[in-house]
Amino acid sequence: MSHCSGLPVPLAQVFAFDSGFLQQRTWPVLLLWLGVFAVRATACSRGRWTSLTRRLNTGFALAWVALMVCGIAAGDIFQAKPTNDGAKAALGLVVLIIVVDLATKWYRRRTPIRLPKIAG
């Protein structure tokens, strides 16, 4: 057993974070989680989404995309190459899902209002 993590040594080695990742790139995750939690708690407490909470939610989603793209591009996440490659591929998939979700929401919001035809 690994002394620090409670995982068996082989697993602890496979899932060991890169030191640069832990020191420099984890704190924005906490800020984004707090922001998303605050927006969703506000929407929940009011019982509906307002235009402000929708815009804030979209802003946080874009911030998550930016953070994940930076996480993919900035360097290693894990020390083991296969684990690192898998994590980056998973982050890329999550980015794709968020972008498709945002595009769908944007498309639905811009539905044109059709004027009624006036006879005569």
Biopython code that builds the backbone (N, CA, C, O; Angstrom):
import numpy as np
from Bio.PDB.StructureBuilder import StructureBuilder

atoms = [
    (1, "MET", "N", (0.835, -1.192, 0.000)),
    (1, "MET", "CA", (0.000, 0.000, 0.000)),
    (1, "MET", "C", (0.875, 1.249, 0.000)),
    (1, "MET", "O", (1.918, 1.295, 0.651)),
    (2, "SER", "N", (0.433, 2.248, -0.735)),
    (2, "SER", "CA", (1.111, 3.537, -0.702)),
    (2, "SER", "C", (0.793, 4.221, 0.608)),
    (2, "SER", "O", (-0.339, 4.170, 1.088)),
    (3, "HIS", "N", (1.776, 4.850, 1.175)),
    (3, "HIS", "CA", (1.600, 5.462, 2.490)),
    (3, "HIS", "C", (0.659, 6.667, 2.443)),
    (3, "HIS", "O", (-0.152, 6.843, 3.353)),
    (4, "CYS", "N", (0.748, 7.495, 1.409)),
    (4, "CYS", "CA", (-0.006, 8.752, 1.381)),
    (4, "CYS", "C", (-1.428, 8.608, 0.860)),
    (4, "CYS", "O", (-2.358, 9.141, 1.464)),
    (5, "SER", "N", (-1.612, 7.916, -0.222)),
    (5, "SER", "CA", (-2.909, 7.940, -0.893)),
    (5, "SER", "C", (-3.859, 6.838, -0.468)),
    (5, "SER", "O", (-5.063, 6.956, -0.694)),
    (6, "GLY", "N", (-3.369, 5.785, 0.132)),
    (6, "GLY", "CA", (-4.222, 4.665, 0.470)),
    (6, "GLY", "C", (-4.428, 3.718, -0.697)),
    (6, "GLY", "O", (-5.073, 2.681, -0.543)),
    (7, "LEU", "N", (-3.892, 4.055, -1.862)),
    (7, "LEU", "CA", (-3.983, 3.189, -3.034)),
    (7, "LEU", "C", (-2.811, 2.221, -3.045)),
    (7, "LEU", "O", (-1.750, 2.534, -2.506)),
    (8, "PRO", "N", (-2.982, 1.062, -3.642)),
    (8, "PRO", "CA", (-1.825, 0.189, -3.839)),
    (8, "PRO", "C", (-0.761, 0.929, -4.655)),
    (8, "PRO", "O", (-1.091, 1.783, -5.477)),
    (9, "VAL", "N", (0.483, 0.608, -4.432)),
    (9, "VAL", "CA", (1.602, 1.323, -5.059)),
    (9, "VAL", "C", (1.474, 1.423, -6.579)),
    (9, "VAL", "O", (1.691, 2.506, -7.122)),
    (10, "PRO", "N", (1.132, 0.341, -7.294)),
    (10, "PRO", "CA", (1.022, 0.486, -8.759)),
    (10, "PRO", "C", (-0.039, 1.521, -9.167)),
    (10, "PRO", "O", (0.185, 2.302, -10.092)),
    (11, "LEU", "N", (-1.178, 1.526, -8.489)),
    (11, "LEU", "CA", (-2.211, 2.511, -8.818)),
    (11, "LEU", "C", (-1.785, 3.912, -8.439)),
    (11, "LEU", "O", (-2.057, 4.863, -9.172)),
    (12, "ALA", "N", (-1.124, 4.052, -7.313)),
    (12, "ALA", "CA", (-0.642, 5.374, -6.901)),
    (12, "ALA", "C", (0.342, 5.923, -7.927)),
    (12, "ALA", "O", (0.361, 7.130, -8.171)),
    (13, "GLN", "N", (1.155, 5.069, -8.529)),
    (13, "GLN", "CA", (2.097, 5.520, -9.550)),
    (13, "GLN", "C", (1.369, 5.898, -10.839)),
    (13, "GLN", "O", (1.728, 6.879, -11.491)),
    (14, "VAL", "N", (0.365, 5.138, -11.201)),
    (14, "VAL", "CA", (-0.388, 5.408, -12.423)),
    (14, "VAL", "C", (-1.172, 6.720, -12.309)),
    (14, "VAL", "O", (-1.263, 7.476, -13.277)),
    (15, "PHE", "N", (-1.737, 6.990, -11.125)),
    (15, "PHE", "CA", (-2.564, 8.179, -10.942)),
    (15, "PHE", "C", (-1.849, 9.301, -10.198)),
    (15, "PHE", "O", (-2.504, 10.166, -9.617)),
    (16, "ALA", "N", (-0.527, 9.302, -10.203)),
    (16, "ALA", "CA", (0.235, 10.376, -9.560)),
    (16, "ALA", "C", (0.156, 11.632, -10.420)),
    (16, "ALA", "O", (0.501, 11.606, -11.602)),
    (17, "PHE", "N", (-0.300, 12.730, -9.824)),
    (17, "PHE", "CA", (-0.406, 13.997, -10.546)),
    (17, "PHE", "C", (0.968, 14.580, -10.812)),
    (17, "PHE", "O", (1.910, 14.366, -10.050)),
    (18, "ASP", "N", (1.066, 15.313, -11.895)),
    (18, "ASP", "CA", (2.264, 16.070, -12.185)),
    (18, "ASP", "C", (2.340, 17.221, -11.186)),
    (18, "ASP", "O", (1.324, 17.858, -10.906)),
    (19, "SER", "N", (3.514, 17.497, -10.651)),
    (19, "SER", "CA", (3.637, 18.525, -9.612)),
    (19, "SER", "C", (3.255, 19.910, -10.127)),
    (19, "SER", "O", (2.656, 20.695, -9.392)),
    (20, "GLY", "N", (3.590, 20.218, -11.371)),
    (20, "GLY", "CA", (3.205, 21.514, -11.936)),
    (20, "GLY", "C", (1.701, 21.673, -12.051)),
    (20, "GLY", "O", (1.173, 22.772, -11.881)),
    (21, "PHE", "N", (1.021, 20.594, -12.336)),
    (21, "PHE", "CA", (-0.437, 20.639, -12.434)),
    (21, "PHE", "C", (-1.050, 20.984, -11.084)),
    (21, "PHE", "O", (-1.904, 21.867, -10.995)),
    (22, "LEU", "N", (-0.620, 20.295, -10.039)),
    (22, "LEU", "CA", (-1.196, 20.535, -8.720)),
    (22, "LEU", "C", (-0.891, 21.930, -8.203)),
    (22, "LEU", "O", (-1.744, 22.549, -7.567)),
    (23, "GLN", "N", (0.294, 22.432, -8.458)),
    (23, "GLN", "CA", (0.688, 23.728, -7.915)),
    (23, "GLN", "C", (0.105, 24.905, -8.676)),
    (23, "GLN", "O", (-0.196, 25.937, -8.075)),
    (24, "GLN", "N", (-0.060, 24.774, -9.973)),
    (24, "GLN", "CA", (-0.410, 25.940, -10.777)),
    (24, "GLN", "C", (-1.788, 25.895, -11.420)),
    (24, "GLN", "O", (-2.352, 26.949, -11.712)),
    (25, "ARG", "N", (-2.347, 24.718, -11.649)),
    (25, "ARG", "CA", (-3.554, 24.661, -12.476)),
    (25, "ARG", "C", (-4.775, 24.101, -11.778)),
    (25, "ARG", "O", (-5.779, 23.846, -12.443)),
    (26, "THR", "N", (-4.740, 23.897, -10.473)),
    (26, "THR", "CA", (-5.926, 23.362, -9.804)),
    (26, "THR", "C", (-6.781, 24.433, -9.143)),
    (26, "THR", "O", (-7.986, 24.234, -8.986)),
    (27, "TRP", "N", (-6.196, 25.566, -8.748)),
    (27, "TRP", "CA", (-6.988, 26.561, -8.032)),
    (27, "TRP", "C", (-8.119, 27.165, -8.873)),
    (27, "TRP", "O", (-9.164, 27.473, -8.299)),
    (28, "PRO", "N", (-7.984, 27.356, -10.205)),
    (28, "PRO", "CA", (-9.130, 27.881, -10.964)),
    (28, "PRO", "C", (-10.338, 26.941, -10.945)),
    (28, "PRO", "O", (-11.479, 27.387, -11.057)),
    (29, "VAL", "N", (-10.082, 25.650, -10.803)),
    (29, "VAL", "CA", (-11.188, 24.681, -10.744)),
    (29, "VAL", "C", (-12.076, 24.988, -9.539)),
    (29, "VAL", "O", (-13.302, 24.970, -9.648)),
    (30, "LEU", "N", (-11.471, 25.263, -8.416)),
    (30, "LEU", "CA", (-12.242, 25.583, -7.208)),
    (30, "LEU", "C", (-13.066, 26.851, -7.398)),
    (30, "LEU", "O", (-14.223, 26.907, -6.981)),
    (31, "LEU", "N", (-12.479, 27.867, -8.023)),
    (31, "LEU", "CA", (-13.209, 29.110, -8.262)),
    (31, "LEU", "C", (-14.407, 28.887, -9.194)),
    (31, "LEU", "O", (-15.495, 29.412, -8.959)),
    (32, "LEU", "N", (-14.190, 28.103, -10.250)),
    (32, "LEU", "CA", (-15.288, 27.838, -11.175)),
    (32, "LEU", "C", (-16.385, 27.012, -10.518)),
    (32, "LEU", "O", (-17.569, 27.271, -10.736)),
    (33, "TRP", "N", (-16.003, 26.017, -9.711)),
    (33, "TRP", "CA", (-17.022, 25.233, -9.007)),
    (33, "TRP", "C", (-17.846, 26.122, -8.081)),
    (33, "TRP", "O", (-19.069, 25.993, -8.025)),
    (34, "LEU", "N", (-17.195, 27.012, -7.364)),
    (34, "LEU", "CA", (-17.928, 27.913, -6.472)),
    (34, "LEU", "C", (-18.868, 28.820, -7.261)),
    (34, "LEU", "O", (-20.008, 29.043, -6.853)),
    (35, "GLY", "N", (-18.397, 29.337, -8.377)),
    (35, "GLY", "CA", (-19.246, 30.206, -9.201)),
    (35, "GLY", "C", (-20.453, 29.480, -9.758)),
    (35, "GLY", "O", (-21.569, 29.996, -9.710)),
    (36, "VAL", "N", (-20.238, 28.294, -10.284)),
    (36, "VAL", "CA", (-21.346, 27.498, -10.829)),
    (36, "VAL", "C", (-22.331, 27.142, -9.717)),
    (36, "VAL", "O", (-23.545, 27.208, -9.909)),
    (37, "PHE", "N", (-21.801, 26.767, -8.562)),
    (37, "PHE", "CA", (-22.664, 26.436, -7.430)),
    (37, "PHE", "C", (-23.510, 27.645, -7.025)),
    (37, "PHE", "O", (-24.702, 27.497, -6.754)),
    (38, "ALA", "N", (-22.917, 28.826, -6.980)),
    (38, "ALA", "CA", (-23.649, 30.031, -6.599)),
    (38, "ALA", "C", (-24.760, 30.353, -7.599)),
    (38, "ALA", "O", (-25.871, 30.708, -7.204)),
    (39, "VAL", "N", (-24.459, 30.229, -8.896)),
    (39, "VAL", "CA", (-25.469, 30.507, -9.925)),
    (39, "VAL", "C", (-26.613, 29.502, -9.839)),
    (39, "VAL", "O", (-27.783, 29.881, -9.896)),
    (40, "ARG", "N", (-26.278, 28.236, -9.703)),
    (40, "ARG", "CA", (-27.329, 27.202, -9.643)),
    (40, "ARG", "C", (-28.133, 27.300, -8.355)),
    (40, "ARG", "O", (-29.342, 27.069, -8.362)),
    (41, "ALA", "N", (-27.479, 27.639, -7.254)),
    (41, "ALA", "CA", (-28.207, 27.819, -5.994)),
    (41, "ALA", "C", (-29.158, 29.003, -6.094)),
    (41, "ALA", "O", (-30.270, 28.955, -5.567)),
    (42, "THR", "N", (-28.729, 30.056, -6.761)),
    (42, "THR", "CA", (-29.603, 31.218, -6.965)),
    (42, "THR", "C", (-30.805, 30.840, -7.812)),
    (42, "THR", "O", (-31.936, 31.186, -7.467)),
    (43, "ALA", "N", (-30.582, 30.141, -8.906)),
    (43, "ALA", "CA", (-31.690, 29.712, -9.772)),
    (43, "ALA", "C", (-32.632, 28.785, -9.013)),
    (43, "ALA", "O", (-33.851, 28.868, -9.166)),
    (44, "CYS", "N", (-32.070, 27.912, -8.207)),
    (44, "CYS", "CA", (-32.888, 26.973, -7.428)),
    (44, "CYS", "C", (-33.717, 27.706, -6.376)),
    (44, "CYS", "O", (-34.898, 27.409, -6.195)),
    (45, "SER", "N", (-33.107, 28.648, -5.695)),
    (45, "SER", "CA", (-33.825, 29.356, -4.623)),
    (45, "SER", "C", (-34.942, 30.232, -5.176)),
    (45, "SER", "O", (-35.961, 30.433, -4.516)),
    (46, "ARG", "N", (-34.751, 30.754, -6.390)),
    (46, "ARG", "CA", (-35.798, 31.582, -7.005)),
    (46, "ARG", "C", (-36.830, 30.741, -7.750)),
    (46, "ARG", "O", (-37.910, 31.222, -8.090)),
    (47, "GLY", "N", (-36.486, 29.492, -7.997)),
    (47, "GLY", "CA", (-37.421, 28.609, -8.669)),
    (47, "GLY", "C", (-37.437, 28.741, -10.177)),
    (47, "GLY", "O", (-38.252, 28.107, -10.847)),
    (48, "ARG", "N", (-36.548, 29.556, -10.720)),
    (48, "ARG", "CA", (-36.486, 29.720, -12.173)),
    (48, "ARG", "C", (-35.158, 30.350, -12.558)),
    (48, "ARG", "O", (-34.446, 30.917, -11.728)),
    (49, "TRP", "N", (-34.851, 30.233, -13.831)),
    (49, "TRP", "CA", (-33.657, 30.878, -14.370)),
    (49, "TRP", "C", (-34.040, 32.257, -14.864)),
    (49, "TRP", "O", (-35.042, 32.404, -15.563)),
    (50, "THR", "N", (-33.262, 33.275, -14.514)),
    (50, "THR", "CA", (-33.453, 34.618, -15.044)),
    (50, "THR", "C", (-32.477, 34.814, -16.198)),
    (50, "THR", "O", (-31.610, 33.972, -16.433)),
    (51, "SER", "N", (-32.618, 35.916, -16.913)),
    (51, "SER", "CA", (-31.670, 36.159, -18.006)),
    (51, "SER", "C", (-30.251, 36.331, -17.453)),
    (51, "SER", "O", (-29.283, 35.936, -18.102)),
    (52, "LEU", "N", (-30.126, 36.916, -16.267)),
    (52, "LEU", "CA", (-28.805, 37.076, -15.664)),
    (52, "LEU", "C", (-28.189, 35.726, -15.295)),
    (52, "LEU", "O", (-27.016, 35.486, -15.581)),
    (53, "THR", "N", (-28.964, 34.845, -14.666)),
    (53, "THR", "CA", (-28.406, 33.549, -14.282)),
    (53, "THR", "C", (-28.082, 32.710, -15.518)),
    (53, "THR", "O", (-27.120, 31.942, -15.506)),
    (54, "ARG", "N", (-28.872, 32.848, -16.585)),
    (54, "ARG", "CA", (-28.551, 32.136, -17.831)),
    (54, "ARG", "C", (-27.240, 32.638, -18.428)),
    (54, "ARG", "O", (-26.407, 31.846, -18.870)),
    (55, "ARG", "N", (-27.061, 33.965, -18.437)),
    (55, "ARG", "CA", (-25.809, 34.525, -18.973)),
    (55, "ARG", "C", (-24.614, 34.121, -18.117)),
    (55, "ARG", "O", (-23.555, 33.783, -18.645)),
    (56, "LEU", "N", (-24.784, 34.155, -16.789)),
    (56, "LEU", "CA", (-23.697, 33.737, -15.902)),
    (56, "LEU", "C", (-23.374, 32.256, -16.105)),
    (56, "LEU", "O", (-22.206, 31.868, -16.120)),
    (57, "ASN", "N", (-24.402, 31.440, -16.258)),
    (57, "ASN", "CA", (-24.189, 30.007, -16.488)),
    (57, "ASN", "C", (-23.428, 29.776, -17.799)),
    (57, "ASN", "O", (-22.530, 28.937, -17.860)),
    (58, "THR", "N", (-23.789, 30.521, -18.839)),
    (58, "THR", "CA", (-23.077, 30.432, -20.112)),
    (58, "THR", "C", (-21.630, 30.898, -19.951)),
    (58, "THR", "O", (-20.711, 30.285, -20.495)),
    (59, "GLY", "N", (-21.435, 31.972, -19.208)),
    (59, "GLY", "CA", (-20.085, 32.468, -18.963)),
    (59, "GLY", "C", (-19.225, 31.449, -18.236)),
    (59, "GLY", "O", (-18.056, 31.262, -18.574)),
    (60, "PHE", "N", (-19.801, 30.790, -17.234)),
    (60, "PHE", "CA", (-19.054, 29.761, -16.516)),
    (60, "PHE", "C", (-18.770, 28.552, -17.404)),
    (60, "PHE", "O", (-17.708, 27.938, -17.296)),
    (61, "ALA", "N", (-19.705, 28.212, -18.274)),
    (61, "ALA", "CA", (-19.466, 27.098, -19.205)),
    (61, "ALA", "C", (-18.313, 27.433, -20.148)),
    (61, "ALA", "O", (-17.468, 26.581, -20.423)),
    (62, "LEU", "N", (-18.276, 28.665, -20.641)),
    (62, "LEU", "CA", (-17.169, 29.083, -21.503)),
    (62, "LEU", "C", (-15.849, 29.097, -20.735)),
    (62, "LEU", "O", (-14.801, 28.747, -21.278)),
    (63, "ALA", "N", (-15.910, 29.502, -19.468)),
    (63, "ALA", "CA", (-14.699, 29.489, -18.640)),
    (63, "ALA", "C", (-14.204, 28.066, -18.432)),
    (63, "ALA", "O", (-12.997, 27.825, -18.444)),
    (64, "TRP", "N", (-15.131, 27.106, -18.239)),
    (64, "TRP", "CA", (-14.740, 25.699, -18.111)),
    (64, "TRP", "C", (-14.066, 25.212, -19.383)),
    (64, "TRP", "O", (-13.056, 24.509, -19.329)),
    (65, "VAL", "N", (-14.629, 25.589, -20.535)),
    (65, "VAL", "CA", (-14.022, 25.189, -21.811)),
    (65, "VAL", "C", (-12.606, 25.754, -21.899)),
    (65, "VAL", "O", (-11.670, 25.034, -22.248)),
    (66, "ALA", "N", (-12.446, 27.030, -21.586)),
    (66, "ALA", "CA", (-11.122, 27.653, -21.648)),
    (66, "ALA", "C", (-10.148, 26.967, -20.686)),
    (66, "ALA", "O", (-8.996, 26.713, -21.039)),
    (67, "LEU", "N", (-10.610, 26.674, -19.485)),
    (67, "LEU", "CA", (-9.751, 26.025, -18.498)),
    (67, "LEU", "C", (-9.329, 24.635, -18.955)),
    (67, "LEU", "O", (-8.169, 24.252, -18.804)),
    (68, "MET", "N", (-10.271, 23.879, -19.516)),
    (68, "MET", "CA", (-9.940, 22.527, -19.968)),
    (68, "MET", "C", (-9.008, 22.545, -21.180)),
    (68, "MET", "O", (-8.100, 21.719, -21.275)),
    (69, "VAL", "N", (-9.227, 23.477, -22.103)),
    (69, "VAL", "CA", (-8.328, 23.588, -23.256)),
    (69, "VAL", "C", (-6.931, 23.976, -22.786)),
    (69, "VAL", "O", (-5.939, 23.440, -23.279)),
    (70, "CYS", "N", (-6.847, 24.906, -21.835)),
    (70, "CYS", "CA", (-5.533, 25.265, -21.271)),
    (70, "CYS", "C", (-4.917, 24.075, -20.551)),
    (70, "CYS", "O", (-3.707, 23.858, -20.630)),
    (71, "GLY", "N", (-5.737, 23.306, -19.851)),
    (71, "GLY", "CA", (-5.230, 22.120, -19.163)),
    (71, "GLY", "C", (-4.678, 21.093, -20.123)),
    (71, "GLY", "O", (-3.698, 20.414, -19.816)),
    (72, "ILE", "N", (-5.293, 20.974, -21.276)),
    (72, "ILE", "CA", (-4.807, 20.046, -22.295)),
    (72, "ILE", "C", (-3.502, 20.556, -22.900)),
    (72, "ILE", "O", (-2.571, 19.783, -23.127)),
    (73, "ALA", "N", (-3.441, 21.862, -23.160)),
    (73, "ALA", "CA", (-2.295, 22.426, -23.864)),
    (73, "ALA", "C", (-1.106, 22.768, -22.958)),
    (73, "ALA", "O", (0.033, 22.798, -23.424)),
    (74, "ALA", "N", (-1.358, 23.023, -21.682)),
    (74, "ALA", "CA", (-0.315, 23.582, -20.809)),
    (74, "ALA", "C", (0.748, 22.591, -20.365)),
    (74, "ALA", "O", (1.827, 23.005, -19.942)),
    (75, "GLY", "N", (0.483, 21.339, -20.447)),
    (75, "GLY", "CA", (1.480, 20.375, -20.001)),
    (75, "GLY", "C", (0.818, 19.138, -19.435)),
    (75, "GLY", "O", (-0.367, 18.885, -19.653)),
    (76, "ASP", "N", (1.599, 18.385, -18.716)),
    (76, "ASP", "CA", (1.106, 17.118, -18.189)),
    (76, "ASP", "C", (0.161, 17.311, -17.008)),
    (76, "ASP", "O", (0.303, 18.243, -16.217)),
    (77, "ILE", "N", (-0.806, 16.403, -16.915)),
    (77, "ILE", "CA", (-1.718, 16.348, -15.777)),
    (77, "ILE", "C", (-1.252, 15.246, -14.836)),
    (77, "ILE", "O", (-1.186, 15.436, -13.622)),
    (78, "PHE", "N", (-0.931, 14.091, -15.411)),
    (78, "PHE", "CA", (-0.433, 12.949, -14.639)),
    (78, "PHE", "C", (1.007, 12.662, -15.044)),
    (78, "PHE", "O", (1.446, 13.056, -16.125)),
    (79, "GLN", "N", (1.734, 11.977, -14.179)),
    (79, "GLN", "CA", (3.123, 11.624, -14.463)),
    (79, "GLN", "C", (3.225, 10.485, -15.478)),
    (79, "GLN", "O", (4.121, 10.489, -16.322)),
    (80, "ALA", "N", (2.323, 9.520, -15.404)),
    (80, "ALA", "CA", (2.349, 8.387, -16.326)),
    (80, "ALA", "C", (1.764, 8.807, -17.677)),
    (80, "ALA", "O", (0.670, 9.368, -17.732)),
    (81, "LYS", "N", (2.486, 8.537, -18.757)),
    (81, "LYS", "CA", (2.054, 8.971, -20.085)),
    (81, "LYS", "C", (0.700, 8.397, -20.508)),
    (81, "LYS", "O", (-0.131, 9.152, -21.012)),
    (82, "PRO", "N", (0.435, 7.090, -20.328)),
    (82, "PRO", "CA", (-0.882, 6.576, -20.741)),
    (82, "PRO", "C", (-2.033, 7.235, -19.964)),
    (82, "PRO", "O", (-3.074, 7.546, -20.542)),
    (83, "THR", "N", (-1.847, 7.441, -18.680)),
    (83, "THR", "CA", (-2.881, 8.086, -17.874)),
    (83, "THR", "C", (-3.063, 9.528, -18.315)),
    (83, "THR", "O", (-4.189, 10.015, -18.420)),
    (84, "ASN", "N", (-1.956, 10.210, -18.571)),
    (84, "ASN", "CA", (-2.002, 11.591, -19.022)),
    (84, "ASN", "C", (-2.718, 11.704, -20.364)),
    (84, "ASN", "O", (-3.558, 12.585, -20.549)),
    (85, "ASP", "N", (-2.389, 10.818, -21.297)),
    (85, "ASP", "CA", (-3.037, 10.840, -22.615)),
    (85, "ASP", "C", (-4.535, 10.560, -22.503)),
    (85, "ASP", "O", (-5.340, 11.196, -23.184)),
    (86, "GLY", "N", (-4.904, 9.616, -21.652)),
    (86, "GLY", "CA", (-6.324, 9.314, -21.449)),
    (86, "GLY", "C", (-7.076, 10.468, -20.823)),
    (86, "GLY", "O", (-8.211, 10.756, -21.205)),
    (87, "ALA", "N", (-6.455, 11.130, -19.866)),
    (87, "ALA", "CA", (-7.093, 12.277, -19.214)),
    (87, "ALA", "C", (-7.292, 13.418, -20.206)),
    (87, "ALA", "O", (-8.337, 14.068, -20.214)),
    (88, "LYS", "N", (-6.295, 13.654, -21.031)),
    (88, "LYS", "CA", (-6.416, 14.729, -22.022)),
    (88, "LYS", "C", (-7.489, 14.401, -23.068)),
    (88, "LYS", "O", (-8.221, 15.290, -23.503)),
    (89, "ALA", "N", (-7.584, 13.150, -23.464)),
    (89, "ALA", "CA", (-8.635, 12.752, -24.405)),
    (89, "ALA", "C", (-10.014, 12.920, -23.772)),
    (89, "ALA", "O", (-10.949, 13.378, -24.429)),
    (90, "ALA", "N", (-10.139, 12.552, -22.506)),
    (90, "ALA", "CA", (-11.423, 12.710, -21.805)),
    (90, "ALA", "C", (-11.789, 14.184, -21.685)),
    (90, "ALA", "O", (-12.949, 14.548, -21.879)),
    (91, "LEU", "N", (-10.818, 15.037, -21.370)),
    (91, "LEU", "CA", (-11.083, 16.473, -21.301)),
    (91, "LEU", "C", (-11.508, 17.016, -22.660)),
    (91, "LEU", "O", (-12.398, 17.863, -22.742)),
    (92, "GLY", "N", (-10.875, 16.533, -23.721)),
    (92, "GLY", "CA", (-11.266, 16.957, -25.064)),
    (92, "GLY", "C", (-12.704, 16.577, -25.384)),
    (92, "GLY", "O", (-13.429, 17.349, -26.011)),
    (93, "LEU", "N", (-13.115, 15.394, -24.957)),
    (93, "LEU", "CA", (-14.497, 14.961, -25.165)),
    (93, "LEU", "C", (-15.473, 15.827, -24.370)),
    (93, "LEU", "O", (-16.537, 16.190, -24.872)),
    (94, "VAL", "N", (-15.114, 16.152, -23.142)),
    (94, "VAL", "CA", (-15.966, 17.016, -22.316)),
    (94, "VAL", "C", (-16.079, 18.408, -22.948)),
    (94, "VAL", "O", (-17.161, 18.994, -22.962)),
    (95, "VAL", "N", (-14.982, 18.931, -23.463)),
    (95, "VAL", "CA", (-15.008, 20.230, -24.147)),
    (95, "VAL", "C", (-15.964, 20.169, -25.336)),
    (95, "VAL", "O", (-16.768, 21.080, -25.534)),
    (96, "LEU", "N", (-15.881, 19.112, -26.116)),
    (96, "LEU", "CA", (-16.769, 18.956, -27.269)),
    (96, "LEU", "C", (-18.235, 18.929, -26.836)),
    (96, "LEU", "O", (-19.076, 19.571, -27.465)),
    (97, "ILE", "N", (-18.543, 18.201, -25.783)),
    (97, "ILE", "CA", (-19.926, 18.116, -25.290)),
    (97, "ILE", "C", (-20.416, 19.481, -24.831)),
    (97, "ILE", "O", (-21.547, 19.861, -25.134)),
    (98, "ILE", "N", (-19.590, 20.223, -24.109)),
    (98, "ILE", "CA", (-20.001, 21.546, -23.630)),
    (98, "ILE", "C", (-20.215, 22.495, -24.802)),
    (98, "ILE", "O", (-21.181, 23.257, -24.808)),
    (99, "VAL", "N", (-19.328, 22.460, -25.793)),
    (99, "VAL", "CA", (-19.466, 23.346, -26.955)),
    (99, "VAL", "C", (-20.735, 23.021, -27.738)),
    (99, "VAL", "O", (-21.439, 23.936, -28.165)),
    (100, "VAL", "N", (-21.039, 21.754, -27.932)),
    (100, "VAL", "CA", (-22.279, 21.363, -28.625)),
    (100, "VAL", "C", (-23.494, 21.821, -27.814)),
    (100, "VAL", "O", (-24.463, 22.320, -28.387)),
    (101, "ASP", "N", (-23.454, 21.659, -26.498)),
    (101, "ASP", "CA", (-24.551, 22.104, -25.639)),
    (101, "ASP", "C", (-24.752, 23.618, -25.748)),
    (101, "ASP", "O", (-25.883, 24.084, -25.882)),
    (102, "LEU", "N", (-23.663, 24.385, -25.690)),
    (102, "LEU", "CA", (-23.771, 25.840, -25.801)),
    (102, "LEU", "C", (-24.290, 26.261, -27.175)),
    (102, "LEU", "O", (-25.102, 27.181, -27.276)),
    (103, "ALA", "N", (-23.830, 25.597, -28.226)),
    (103, "ALA", "CA", (-24.298, 25.924, -29.577)),
    (103, "ALA", "C", (-25.789, 25.631, -29.720)),
    (103, "ALA", "O", (-26.518, 26.402, -30.344)),
    (104, "THR", "N", (-26.236, 24.534, -29.152)),
    (104, "THR", "CA", (-27.656, 24.185, -29.207)),
    (104, "THR", "C", (-28.494, 25.216, -28.453)),
    (104, "THR", "O", (-29.538, 25.650, -28.940)),
    (105, "LYS", "N", (-28.039, 25.600, -27.277)),
    (105, "LYS", "CA", (-28.767, 26.614, -26.501)),
    (105, "LYS", "C", (-28.803, 27.944, -27.232)),
    (105, "LYS", "O", (-29.832, 28.620, -27.248)),
    (106, "TRP", "N", (-27.677, 28.323, -27.840)),
    (106, "TRP", "CA", (-27.624, 29.584, -28.569)),
    (106, "TRP", "C", (-28.566, 29.554, -29.762)),
    (106, "TRP", "O", (-29.263, 30.534, -30.025)),
    (107, "TYR", "N", (-28.596, 28.448, -30.485)),
    (107, "TYR", "CA", (-29.467, 28.317, -31.652)),
    (107, "TYR", "C", (-30.940, 28.402, -31.243)),
    (107, "TYR", "O", (-31.738, 29.051, -31.919)),
    (108, "ARG", "N", (-31.290, 27.752, -30.148)),
    (108, "ARG", "CA", (-32.683, 27.771, -29.693)),
    (108, "ARG", "C", (-33.112, 29.149, -29.204)),
    (108, "ARG", "O", (-34.277, 29.524, -29.336)),
    (109, "ARG", "N", (-32.174, 29.900, -28.642)),
    (109, "ARG", "CA", (-32.519, 31.226, -28.129)),
    (109, "ARG", "C", (-32.762, 32.234, -29.232)),
    (109, "ARG", "O", (-33.515, 33.187, -29.035)),
    (110, "ARG", "N", (-32.160, 32.055, -30.360)),
    (110, "ARG", "CA", (-32.284, 33.050, -31.424)),
    (110, "ARG", "C", (-33.388, 32.717, -32.418)),
    (110, "ARG", "O", (-33.340, 33.161, -33.565)),
    (111, "THR", "N", (-34.363, 31.955, -32.002)),
    (111, "THR", "CA", (-35.491, 31.621, -32.863)),
    (111, "THR", "C", (-36.206, 32.914, -33.246)),
    (111, "THR", "O", (-36.606, 33.679, -32.369)),
    (112, "PRO", "N", (-36.371, 33.165, -34.536)),
    (112, "PRO", "CA", (-36.992, 34.426, -34.951)),
    (112, "PRO", "C", (-38.490, 34.462, -34.633)),
    (112, "PRO", "O", (-39.181, 33.444, -34.670)),
    (113, "ILE", "N", (-38.957, 35.655, -34.323)),
    (113, "ILE", "CA", (-40.391, 35.855, -34.091)),
    (113, "ILE", "C", (-41.018, 36.176, -35.448)),
    (113, "ILE", "O", (-40.602, 37.108, -36.137)),
    (114, "ARG", "N", (-41.995, 35.410, -35.802)),
    (114, "ARG", "CA", (-42.634, 35.605, -37.106)),
    (114, "ARG", "C", (-43.855, 36.510, -36.946)),
    (114, "ARG", "O", (-44.702, 36.314, -36.075)),
    (115, "LEU", "N", (-43.902, 37.490, -37.811)),
    (115, "LEU", "CA", (-45.031, 38.407, -37.790)),
    (115, "LEU", "C", (-46.252, 37.745, -38.424)),
    (115, "LEU", "O", (-46.128, 37.008, -39.402)),
    (116, "PRO", "N", (-47.415, 38.007, -37.870)),
    (116, "PRO", "CA", (-48.617, 37.426, -38.463)),
    (116, "PRO", "C", (-48.906, 38.068, -39.822)),
    (116, "PRO", "O", (-48.606, 39.242, -40.042)),
    (117, "LYS", "N", (-49.489, 37.288, -40.722)),
    (117, "LYS", "CA", (-49.876, 37.812, -42.026)),
    (117, "LYS", "C", (-51.187, 38.559, -41.882)),
    (117, "LYS", "O", (-52.143, 38.073, -41.278)),
    (118, "ILE", "N", (-51.205, 39.723, -42.437)),
    (118, "ILE", "CA", (-52.426, 40.536, -42.366)),
    (118, "ILE", "C", (-53.155, 40.421, -43.699)),
    (118, "ILE", "O", (-52.587, 40.679, -44.761)),
    (119, "ALA", "N", (-54.417, 40.030, -43.621)),
    (119, "ALA", "CA", (-55.211, 39.847, -44.833)),
    (119, "ALA", "C", (-55.626, 41.215, -45.370)),
    (119, "ALA", "O", (-55.961, 42.121, -44.607)),
    (120, "GLY", "N", (-55.599, 41.340, -46.632)),
    (120, "GLY", "CA", (-56.143, 42.550, -47.187)),
    (120, "GLY", "C", (-55.394, 43.112, -48.241)),
    (120, "GLY", "O", (-55.775, 44.149, -48.784)),
]
sb = StructureBuilder()
sb.init_structure("model")
sb.init_model(0)
sb.init_chain("A")
sb.init_seg("    ")
for serial, (resi, resn, name, xyz) in enumerate(atoms, 1):
    if name == "N":
        sb.init_residue(resn, " ", resi, " ")
    sb.init_atom(name, np.array(xyz, "f"), 0.0, 1.0, " ", f" {name:<3s}", serial, name[0])
structure = sb.get_structure()
